[in-house]
Amino acid sequence: MTSKKKPHRESIYEKNLKKGRCPHGVPWYHAETECGWCRVAEMQKNEETSQTVNFICHAAEEEEVKTEPTIKVQRLNGWSGSLN
């Protein structure tokens, strides 16, 4: 069995760090630097390459009748008036 490794795809963050600046003009001096527009571009790129899966749930042919248990409470004082 042969394993095929995917070639390393350089992310936009690695490119920006090497250049020292992103395409939007934000200077990149360290790895914690962020640009909102670069983040959006990276998310769009990841969304294009990801596979979407649709889950389909089949409804049961016969719906179950759900009944709640009945609780009978007997008054302690025996009066039929208010509880106050």
C-alpha positions as CSV (number, residue, x, y, z in Angstrom):
1,M,0.0,0.0,0.0
2,T,1.5,3.3,-1.0
3,S,0.6,6.5,0.8
4,K,0.3,9.7,-1.2
5,K,1.1,12.8,0.7
6,K,-0.5,16.0,-0.4
7,P,2.1,18.7,-1.3
8,H,2.4,21.5,1.3
9,R,0.3,24.4,0.2
10,E,1.7,27.6,1.6
11,S,-1.0,29.6,3.4
12,I,-1.6,33.3,2.9
13,Y,-0.3,33.9,6.4
14,E,3.1,32.3,5.6
15,K,3.3,34.4,2.4
16,N,2.5,37.6,4.3
17,L,5.1,36.8,7.0
18,K,7.8,36.1,4.4
19,K,7.0,39.4,2.5
20,G,6.6,41.4,5.7
21,R,3.3,42.9,4.4
22,C,-0.1,41.6,3.2
23,P,-1.7,42.6,-0.1
24,H,-4.0,45.0,1.9
25,G,-1.0,47.0,3.3
26,V,-0.9,45.6,6.8
27,P,2.7,45.2,8.0
28,W,3.5,41.6,9.2
29,Y,6.3,41.6,11.8
30,H,5.3,38.4,13.7
31,A,3.0,35.4,13.4
32,E,0.3,36.9,15.6
33,T,-0.4,39.8,13.2
34,E,-3.8,39.6,11.5
35,C,-5.6,41.3,8.7
36,G,-9.4,40.9,8.5
37,W,-9.4,40.8,4.7
38,C,-6.7,38.2,4.5
39,R,-8.7,36.1,7.0
40,V,-11.8,36.4,4.7
41,A,-9.8,35.4,1.7
42,E,-8.4,32.3,3.5
43,M,-11.8,31.3,4.6
44,Q,-13.2,31.6,1.1
45,K,-10.3,29.5,-0.3
46,N,-10.9,26.8,2.4
47,E,-14.6,26.8,1.6
48,E,-14.0,26.2,-2.1
49,T,-11.8,23.2,-1.4
50,S,-13.9,21.6,1.3
51,Q,-16.6,19.0,0.5
52,T,-20.1,19.6,1.7
53,V,-22.2,16.7,3.0
54,N,-26.0,16.9,3.2
55,F,-27.7,14.7,5.8
56,I,-31.1,13.5,5.1
57,C,-33.4,12.2,7.9
58,H,-36.3,10.0,7.0
59,A,-39.4,10.6,9.0
60,A,-40.9,7.6,10.7
61,E,-43.9,6.2,8.8
62,E,-46.0,6.0,11.9
63,E,-45.7,8.8,14.4
64,E,-45.6,7.7,17.9
65,V,-48.3,9.0,20.2
66,K,-46.6,10.6,23.1
67,T,-48.6,10.6,26.3
68,E,-47.5,12.3,29.5
69,P,-48.0,10.5,32.8
70,T,-51.0,11.6,34.9
71,I,-50.2,12.8,38.4
72,K,-53.0,12.7,41.0
73,V,-52.4,14.8,44.1
74,Q,-54.6,14.5,47.2
75,R,-55.0,17.5,49.4
76,L,-53.7,17.1,52.9
77,N,-56.3,19.2,54.7
78,G,-59.3,17.9,52.7
79,W,-60.8,21.3,52.0
80,S,-61.8,22.1,48.5
81,G,-61.0,25.8,48.9
82,S,-57.9,27.7,47.8
83,L,-54.5,26.6,48.8
84,N,-53.7,29.8,50.6
